[in-house]
Amino acid sequence: MQVLERWAELLWAYDQRHLLLSTPVTTGQPATPTSTGPRRVLGRARPYVLKSPWPPGSPNWYPDTTVQYMIWFSETGDGLHDAAWQPCCYGPGSQRSSYGSRGTIHLPLPEVATLYDWADVGTPVVVLPGDGSPVARQEAAITVKR
């Protein structure tokens, strides 16, 4: 299982009860936040070309961009991938920087490579708001219900 706290910008991957990996990440910018809630890995690809769903001229548009590893956990394109254009600064606050994503989750290359080799299709993924508020409040803020 992978657990990500969105506002804490941290990811933990557990294999059974053993912590496999812990890493800072970068999630969606405030205008294009990463969805929260329970999901499952739907597919993987390497390499993969990210294509903007926004038209040229939109403030969210980006050119076709190749990533080395892509792990999807939603039909709308939410997923985990490397971000070679982000040389630093993962973790808290990075989603509000110029490196903030359009809803996906950026990981350092070594960490996403480890997850790619480990996370089979069907692996649970849980994205939590991670804002430090009581759990009941965070659960109420989940944008994807199962």
Sequence and secondary structure as in RCSB ss.txt:
>XXXX:A:sequence
MQVLERWAELLWAYDQRHLLLSTPVTTGQPATPTSTGPRRVLGRARPYVLKSPWPPGSPNWYPDTTVQYMIWFSE
TGDGLHDAAWQPCCYGPGSQRSSYGSRGTIHLPLPEVATLYDWADVGTPVVVLPGDGSPVARQEAAITVKR
>XXXX:A:secstr
 EEEETTTTEEEEEETTEEEEEEE B B TTS    EEEE  EEESSEEE  SS TTSTT    EEES EEE ST
TS EEEE TT  S  STTGGGSTT BSSSEEE HHHHHHHHHH  TT EEEEE  SSS HHHHHHT SS  
